[in-house]
Amino acid sequence: MNKLLLYVIALAVFLTATNVMAENLDSVTIKVKKTSLRKDKQFYAPTVTTVVFGDRLETIKFSGNWWLVSHNGTQGWVHESALVGWNAQYRRKVSMFKGKKSEMSTDETALAGKGFDAQIEHEFRKKSPKANFSAVEKMEKIKITDKELDAFVTEGGLAKQ
C-alpha cells in the first residue's frame, strides 16, 4: 500500500513538473535593447523584423546557438545571446557541460544590452568628469542598413561560398 501511495505521489510530482516545463518551452524574451530576427542563422543575414527589450517570442526550434522564433506572425532566427527564458537557459547549461564558459551572467548581459539610462549616465559623469562621451554618442547614431552590411560581407569575402 505504501509503495502505491509513493508511486502516485511521484507520478503527480512528475506530471506537475512536466506541465510547468511545457508551459515555458514555447517562449523566450528579448533581453537586449534591440535586435533583429534574421532570415538565416547568421549575424549578417537580412533582417526580417526588429524586436526590442521585453518582447516575448514563440520558439519554433533551435540549431546551434540560434533560435527560430515567431513574433507577431513573423518568423526569423535570433541568436541565444539576445534571449532569456527557460529554453535559452537550458541551452546555455548544455553548452557549459561541453566546456564552454560564459564570462557574464544573464543579468549582466541584460544590463549591458539595455545600456545606460539618464540617471546612471549622470552619476558616471559626476564620478568621471574627464570621460569623453562624444565618441560613444557618435557610435550610437551610426545605423547600418542590411544593404550596407551585405556589401561589407561580400567585399570582405565573409560570405559562405
Secondary structure by P-SEA (a helix, b strand, c coil): caaaaaaaaaaaaaaaaaaaaaaaccccccccccccccccccccccccccccccbbbbbccccccccccccccbbbbbcccccccaaaaaaaaaaaaacccccccaaaaaaaaacccaaaaaaaaaacccccaaaaaaaaaccccaaaaaaaaaaaccccc
